[in-house]
Amino acid sequence: MQTEQKINPESSWVEKAELAALNQEIDDKREIEEREVLVVFPLGKEKYAISIEKVKEVVKLPPIAPIPQSADYILGVGNIRGNVIAITDLAKRLNLDYKSDIDLDASFVIVLKDSLVHAGMVVAQVPDTIVVNKSQINTSAAVIKNLSATDQFIKGIVKVDGDMIILIDILSLLIYGLKASKFTD
C-alpha cells in the first residue's frame, strides 16, 4: 500500500508539486476504493462469510418442525416473526467433514434477505461483521476457477489478521438445493 510522502522544505517547487500530486492521487484512491461489509461465522475449523446485503437479521433459533423426505441439510421449518422459513445446516450443505456439535438450544439463525428464498442458516454463535476493501477479496484463486458448475458458490477468499475467510454466495448455494421445494417462488 502506498503511503503519503512528506515534502522536504529544501525541495524545488517542481518536486513539491509532483509530490503534492502524488499525495492527492493516493488520497483519491483511498476515498474511492469500494468496501464491502461481510458477516463472518465459523463452521468447523474454517471461517465463512456472506455479504451483509444478503442478511435480513440474526435471531435466536426458533423451534424447528422437521420436513419429511427433505434434503439432509434442511433441518426443517421455523416461524420467525410470522414468516415460515427453511432452516438449513450449512455445514451439511457444504459436506464439511466435521462433527456438528451445535447446541440447537443456544444457536442462532442468519435469516436471508431475498424475495425468492425464504431460508436461514444455523450458526453456533452470533456472527461477526467486518469491513474489507473489495481489493482484499481474492477472486483469482485456482480453487475458485476450477469448481464444478454445482459448486460455483465460492466468490473469493479474504485474508484478515492472518485468518483466511471463505466468501460464499449463499443464495446460489441454497437455491441449488431448494429449487424444487416450496421455499422458493
N, C-alpha and C positions, 0 to 999 in steps of 0.2 A: 504494500500500500504506500502511495506517495505521501510524503509529509511536507507540510508547509515550510518553505525556505525562508530564512531570515536575511534581511537586507543589511549588507555591510555598509557602514557610513562612508567608507573610503571608495565605494564602487562608483563607476561613472553613471551618468544619467541613463545611458543605454542599458547597462547591466541592471540598473534599478527598474527600468521599465519592463525589461524581459522577465525579471524575477517577479514583478507585480502581476504580469500577465500569466505567468506560470502558477502563481498562488491563486489567482482568480479562477483559472481552469480547474485546479484541484478542488477549490470550494464549490464550483459549479457541479463537478462530478459527485461530490458528497451529497449535494442537495437533491440531484435528480435521480440518484440510484433508488430503484424501486425496492420496497421492503415487503416482506410477507410475514404475517403472524401465523405461527403454527401451534397446534395443540399437540403436545408430546405426552406419550404414555408408554409404560413398559409392557412388553409381552415376553415372558421368559427372560432371557439374558439380553435381549435387544431392546432398543427404543424405536418406536414408530411415531410418525406424525401425520396429521392431516391439516389442511388449510382451515383456519378458523371460519372462513366463509361457508364451509360445509357443516358447521356446528350450530345447532339451534340453541341447545342448552345441555348442561350436565346435571343430572338429578340422581337421587338415591334410587337404587334398583327397586322397582315395584314387584309385587307378587307376579310370578310368571305362570301362565297357563300353557302347558305343553301342546304341541300340534302333532297329532299322529301322522306318521309317514312323511315327515318333513326332513329336510337335509340335516345331517348330524350337527352342523354348526348353528342351526336355528334352535335356540333354547326354548322358544315359544313366543307368546304374545304378552304384552303388558299394557296396562292402561296408564298413560301419562297425561295428566291434565285433560282427561276426557277423550284422548286420542289413542286408539289401539295401534300399537306398533310392533313390528317383529323385533325380538331381542336376539342378537347374534353374539356368538363367541368367535371373535376374530382369530384367536389362536387356532381354533379348529378349522376355520375357513382357510387359513394360510398353511394348514398342515404342519404346524410347528411341532417339533419333536420334543416337547417337554410336558411334564405332568402339570395340568392346570389345577392348581390348588386354590382357586379363587373362592373366597368365602362369600357366597351369594348374599348373605345377610348383611355384610359390610361393604358390598360393592356399589358401584355407580354405573350409570348408563350415559354414554355420549349420544344424545339424540341428534340425528342428522337433519339438516335443513334442506329439503328438496320436495318439490311438489309431486314428484312421481314415486319416490321411495319413502315409505313410512317405516323407518327402522332405526335402531340404535344398537350400540355395541357395548358389551360389558367390559368394564375396566376395574381393576382391584383398588385403585386409589384415584383421587381427584387428579386429573391431568394437569401438567404444567403448560404454560404458554411461553413461547419465545418469539422474538422478532429477529428475522435474518434478512440480510440483503439477498435479493434474487440471485446475485452473482455467487453467493455461497452455496447455492443448490447445484450440485454436480449432476448433470443430466447426461453426461457423455460416458459414464462408466460402462465398460464392456458388458457387465452382467445385465444392465438395463436394455441394451441394444439387442441382446441375444435371447430375450424371453419369448416363450411361445405366445401365440395370439390370445390364449385364455389367461395368461399371466401378465398382461400389459398394464398392470395397475401400479407398478412402481414408477413414480415420477422423478425420483432423484435421491441422492444421498447428501446429507448435510453434516458437516463436522462442526461441533460446538464444544469448546472447552475439553477437547480430547475425546469426546463421545461421538460415535457415528450414529446418526438418526436416519432411518429409512422413511422417506416421504412417500406416502401412498395416495392414490386416487381412490378414496373409499367408495364412491358411488360406482365406479367401474367394477370394483371388486365385488360389491354386493349385488349390483344389478345382474351380473353374470349368473349369480346363484339364485336370485329371487325372481328372475324373469317370468317364470310360469306361475308364480304364486299370486295371491290376491293382495300382496303388499306393494305392488307396482300398478300404476294405472295404465 
